[in-house]
Amino acid sequence: MDSIEKVSRRYRNFTRVSAALLYAVAVSMALNFFWEPGGIYASGVTGFAQLMSTVLARMGITFLGTPFWLVALNLPLFILAWRKIGHHFTWFTILAVVLSSLLLHFSPIRKLTVDPILCAIFGALFNGAGTGFALRSGISTGGLDILGIVLRKKTGKSVGSINIAFNALIVLLSGFIYSWPHALYSALGIFINGRVIDMIYTQDQRLQVIIVTNHPRTVIVGIQEQMRRGITIMHDAEGAYRHEEKTVLLTVISQYELRDLTDVMHESDAHAFVSVTPTVRILGHYYEPKRE
């Protein structure tokens, strides 16, 4: 069992390192090929790093560019993650941010197009894909991701309002610093970036699952062993067609666990009736996988 756990841990670590590298490549392409040449600002801390670089460059300070500020602005958030989230999680987050900074610094800026709309869209596609894959692999890309995880663990609430306010500030500042049309293009890029992340990283979307089964014990064992989810059991249910006695199981899972649930049901009771619906809000205890 120990050897299996070691192999599993090594595989997870390899996946996270690969995700950190993929994110670094994606964000460097987004910035150096599209956003920087097009005068488009990213969301979150990356966008603020671009703003700092732009302001200082106009003051004649060109050696403190976006790569420097990307790391500098994340430093206090690394400390917060180390104390409040987990050491392994923080190390992989640092790796993702540092790799991004290095690739941004050493890869040349190339003007593939001067159309700001195309720059906003394609930059968002690259950055959103890299960020979504990183989050799905269990690592953070730094910035407001860390703050969101800490607040969700402490209060159970998301950091959505903070994200909106921070990104609105970036759009406004980019309008004053660069130009108002480019501020609107930046808003477009931020919106597309968020949608792409949502399409790839769906772990925080929760689903209510109702299972009607003749083999409740087998299903319960499968779900609890493979997914570690609590289950409510409702006995004495009856099928209206054949009037057979059934058991109804109720649980809540994340969207990311839907494939695991499908596998469990195929193994434990392939003929069970399963209904899956989105859930808006949960009150009470809901297990959040611990980040290493």
C-alpha positions as CSV (number, residue, x, y, z in Angstrom):
1,M,0.0,0.0,0.0
2,D,2.8,2.4,0.8
3,S,4.5,1.7,-2.5
4,I,1.2,2.4,-4.3
5,E,0.8,5.7,-2.4
6,K,4.4,6.7,-3.3
7,V,3.8,6.0,-7.0
8,S,0.5,8.0,-6.9
9,R,2.2,10.9,-5.2
10,R,5.1,10.9,-7.7
11,Y,2.5,10.9,-10.5
12,R,0.6,13.8,-9.0
13,N,3.8,15.8,-8.6
14,F,4.8,15.1,-12.2
15,T,1.4,16.2,-13.3
16,R,1.7,19.4,-11.3
17,V,5.2,20.2,-12.6
18,S,4.0,19.6,-16.2
19,A,1.0,21.9,-15.5
20,A,3.2,24.6,-14.1
21,L,5.4,24.4,-17.2
22,L,2.4,24.4,-19.6
23,Y,1.0,27.4,-17.8
24,A,4.3,29.3,-18.0
25,V,4.4,28.7,-21.8
26,A,0.8,29.7,-22.2
27,V,1.0,32.9,-20.2
28,S,4.3,33.9,-21.9
29,M,2.7,33.4,-25.3
30,A,-0.4,35.3,-24.3
31,L,1.6,38.3,-23.0
32,N,4.5,38.4,-25.5
33,F,2.7,37.5,-28.6
34,F,-0.7,39.2,-28.1
35,W,-1.4,41.3,-25.0
36,E,1.9,43.3,-24.7
37,P,2.1,44.1,-28.5
38,G,-1.7,45.0,-28.6
39,G,-1.7,47.2,-25.4
40,I,-4.0,44.7,-23.7
41,Y,-4.0,44.2,-19.9
42,A,-4.5,40.9,-18.2
43,S,-6.7,40.2,-15.2
44,G,-5.6,40.0,-11.6
45,V,-2.0,40.4,-10.4
46,T,-0.6,39.8,-14.0
47,G,-2.5,42.8,-15.2
48,F,-1.4,44.9,-12.3
49,A,2.2,43.8,-13.0
50,Q,1.7,45.1,-16.6
51,L,0.4,48.4,-15.3
52,M,3.4,48.8,-13.0
53,S,5.8,48.1,-15.9
54,T,4.0,50.6,-18.1
55,V,4.1,53.4,-15.5
56,L,7.8,52.9,-14.7
57,A,8.7,52.6,-18.4
58,R,7.2,56.0,-19.0
59,M,9.4,57.3,-16.1
60,G,12.5,55.9,-17.8
61,I,12.8,52.8,-15.6
62,T,12.8,50.0,-18.0
63,F,14.7,47.3,-16.1
64,L,11.7,46.6,-13.8
65,G,9.4,45.0,-16.3
66,T,6.4,42.8,-16.1
67,P,8.4,39.6,-15.2
68,F,9.9,41.3,-12.2
69,W,6.6,42.7,-10.9
70,L,4.8,39.3,-11.5
71,V,7.1,37.8,-8.9
72,A,7.3,40.8,-6.6
73,L,3.5,41.2,-6.3
74,N,3.1,37.5,-5.6
75,L,5.6,37.3,-2.7
76,P,3.2,38.3,0.1
77,L,0.6,35.9,-1.4
78,F,3.2,33.1,-1.3
79,I,3.7,33.7,2.4
80,L,-0.1,33.7,2.9
81,A,-0.4,30.4,1.0
82,W,2.5,28.8,3.0
83,R,0.8,29.7,6.3
84,K,-2.9,29.1,5.4
85,I,-3.1,26.5,2.6
86,G,-0.1,24.1,2.5
87,H,3.6,23.8,1.8
88,H,3.4,21.5,-1.3
89,F,0.7,23.7,-2.8
90,T,2.8,26.8,-2.2
91,W,6.0,25.2,-3.8
92,F,4.1,24.4,-7.0
93,T,2.6,27.8,-7.1
94,I,6.0,29.4,-6.7
95,L,7.2,27.1,-9.5
96,A,4.4,28.2,-11.8
97,V,5.0,31.9,-11.2
98,V,8.8,31.8,-11.4
99,L,8.7,29.8,-14.6
100,S,6.2,32.3,-16.1
101,S,8.5,35.2,-15.1
102,L,11.6,33.5,-16.7
103,L,9.8,32.7,-19.9
104,L,8.4,36.2,-20.1
105,H,11.8,37.7,-19.6
106,F,13.7,35.5,-22.0
107,S,11.2,34.9,-24.8
108,P,11.1,37.8,-27.4
109,I,8.0,40.0,-27.9
110,R,6.6,39.3,-31.4
111,K,3.9,41.3,-33.1
112,L,1.8,38.6,-34.8
113,T,-0.9,41.1,-35.3
114,V,-1.6,44.8,-34.4
115,D,-5.4,44.4,-34.2
116,P,-6.2,44.9,-30.5
117,I,-9.4,42.9,-30.7
118,L,-7.5,39.8,-32.1
119,C,-4.8,40.4,-29.5
120,A,-7.4,40.5,-26.7
121,I,-9.1,37.3,-27.9
122,F,-6.2,35.1,-28.6
123,G,-4.2,36.2,-25.6
124,A,-7.2,35.3,-23.5
125,L,-7.5,31.9,-25.1
126,F,-3.9,31.0,-24.4
127,N,-3.8,32.4,-20.9
128,G,-7.2,31.0,-20.0
129,A,-6.3,27.5,-21.2
130,G,-3.0,27.5,-19.3
131,T,-4.6,28.8,-16.1
132,G,-7.5,26.3,-16.3
133,F,-5.3,23.4,-16.8
134,A,-3.1,24.4,-13.9
135,L,-6.0,24.8,-11.6
136,R,-7.4,21.5,-12.8
137,S,-4.1,19.8,-12.0
138,G,-4.2,21.0,-8.4
139,I,-1.9,24.0,-8.5
140,S,-2.4,27.7,-8.4
141,T,-1.1,30.4,-10.7
142,G,-0.6,32.8,-7.9
143,G,-2.3,36.1,-7.5
144,L,-6.0,36.3,-6.5
145,D,-6.3,32.5,-6.8
146,I,-4.5,32.2,-3.4
147,L,-6.7,34.8,-1.8
148,G,-9.8,33.1,-3.1
149,I,-8.8,29.7,-1.7
150,V,-7.9,31.2,1.8
151,L,-11.2,33.1,1.9
152,R,-13.2,30.0,0.8
153,K,-11.6,27.9,3.5
154,K,-12.2,30.5,6.2
155,T,-15.6,31.8,5.3
156,G,-17.0,29.4,2.8
157,K,-17.6,32.2,0.3
158,S,-16.0,32.8,-3.0
159,V,-13.7,35.7,-3.9
160,G,-15.8,36.6,-6.9
161,S,-16.6,40.2,-5.8
162,I,-12.9,40.9,-5.1
163,N,-12.0,39.6,-8.5
164,I,-14.6,41.8,-10.2
165,A,-13.5,44.9,-8.2
166,F,-9.8,44.2,-8.9
167,N,-10.3,43.7,-12.6
168,A,-12.5,46.7,-12.9
169,L,-9.7,48.7,-11.3
170,I,-7.2,47.4,-13.9
171,V,-9.5,48.3,-16.7
172,L,-10.0,51.8,-15.4
173,L,-6.3,52.3,-14.8
174,S,-5.4,51.0,-18.3
175,G,-7.8,53.5,-19.7
176,F,-6.0,56.4,-17.9
177,I,-2.6,55.1,-18.6
178,Y,-2.9,53.7,-22.2
179,S,-6.2,54.6,-23.9
180,W,-9.9,54.0,-23.3
181,P,-10.4,51.9,-26.4
182,H,-7.7,49.6,-25.2
183,A,-9.3,49.5,-21.8
184,L,-12.4,48.2,-23.4
185,Y,-10.4,45.6,-25.3
186,S,-8.8,44.6,-22.0
187,A,-12.2,44.1,-20.5
188,L,-13.1,41.9,-23.5
189,G,-9.9,39.9,-22.9
190,I,-10.6,39.5,-19.2
191,F,-14.1,38.3,-19.9
192,I,-13.0,35.7,-22.5
193,N,-10.1,34.6,-20.2
194,G,-12.6,33.9,-17.4
195,R,-14.9,31.9,-19.6
196,V,-12.1,29.7,-20.9
197,I,-10.9,29.0,-17.4
198,D,-14.5,28.1,-16.4
199,M,-14.7,25.7,-19.4
200,I,-11.6,23.8,-18.4
201,Y,-11.5,24.1,-14.6
202,T,-14.9,23.1,-13.3
203,Q,-14.0,21.7,-9.9
204,D,-15.8,24.4,-7.9
205,Q,-19.1,23.7,-9.6
206,R,-21.2,21.6,-7.3
207,L,-23.8,19.0,-8.4
208,Q,-26.6,17.4,-6.5
209,V,-26.8,13.7,-7.2
210,I,-29.9,11.5,-6.5
211,I,-29.4,7.7,-7.0
212,V,-32.3,5.2,-7.0
213,T,-30.8,1.8,-6.6
214,N,-31.4,-1.8,-5.6
215,H,-27.8,-2.2,-4.3
216,P,-27.3,0.7,-1.9
217,R,-24.5,-0.8,0.1
218,T,-22.3,-1.5,-2.9
219,V,-22.9,2.0,-4.3
220,I,-22.2,3.6,-0.9
221,V,-18.9,1.8,-0.5
222,G,-17.8,2.7,-4.0
223,I,-18.6,6.4,-3.6
224,Q,-17.0,6.7,-0.1
225,E,-13.9,4.8,-1.1
226,Q,-13.2,6.5,-4.4
227,M,-14.7,10.0,-3.9
228,R,-14.9,10.5,-0.1
229,R,-18.4,12.0,-0.2
230,G,-21.1,11.9,2.5
231,I,-24.3,10.2,1.5
232,T,-27.9,10.5,2.9
233,I,-29.9,7.3,2.7
234,M,-33.7,7.4,2.2
235,H,-35.2,3.9,2.8
236,D,-38.7,2.5,1.9
237,A,-38.9,4.1,-1.6
238,E,-41.0,2.3,-4.1
239,G,-40.9,2.2,-7.9
240,A,-44.2,3.3,-9.4
241,Y,-44.0,0.9,-12.4
242,R,-43.2,-2.4,-10.8
243,H,-43.8,-1.5,-7.2
244,E,-40.3,-2.7,-6.2
245,E,-38.7,-1.6,-3.1
246,K,-35.8,0.9,-3.7
247,T,-33.3,2.9,-1.8
248,V,-32.7,6.6,-2.6
249,L,-29.2,8.0,-2.0
250,L,-28.5,11.7,-2.0
251,T,-25.0,13.3,-2.2
252,V,-23.3,16.4,-3.5
253,I,-20.1,16.2,-5.7
254,S,-18.0,18.6,-7.8
255,Q,-18.3,18.8,-11.5
256,Y,-14.7,17.5,-11.7
257,E,-15.8,14.3,-9.9
258,L,-18.6,13.5,-12.3
259,R,-16.5,11.1,-14.3
260,D,-15.5,9.3,-11.1
261,L,-19.2,9.0,-10.2
262,T,-20.0,7.5,-13.6
263,D,-17.2,4.9,-13.2
264,V,-18.4,4.0,-9.6
265,M,-22.0,3.6,-10.8
266,H,-21.0,1.3,-13.7
267,E,-19.0,-0.9,-11.3
268,S,-21.6,-0.9,-8.4
269,D,-25.0,-0.8,-10.0
270,A,-25.1,-0.2,-13.8
271,H,-28.9,-0.3,-13.8
272,A,-29.5,2.4,-11.1
273,F,-31.3,5.6,-11.9
274,V,-29.1,8.6,-11.4
275,S,-30.2,12.2,-11.6
276,V,-27.5,15.0,-11.6
277,T,-28.5,18.7,-11.2
278,P,-26.5,21.9,-10.5
279,T,-26.8,23.2,-6.9
280,V,-26.6,26.9,-6.2
281,R,-25.8,26.9,-2.5
282,I,-24.8,24.5,0.2
283,L,-25.3,25.1,4.0
284,G,-23.5,22.9,6.4
285,H,-20.4,20.7,6.0
286,Y,-19.2,20.1,2.5
287,Y,-15.8,18.3,2.2
288,E,-13.2,20.2,0.3
289,P,-10.2,18.1,-0.7
290,K,-7.1,19.1,1.2
291,R,-4.4,20.8,-0.8
292,E,-1.0,19.5,-0.2
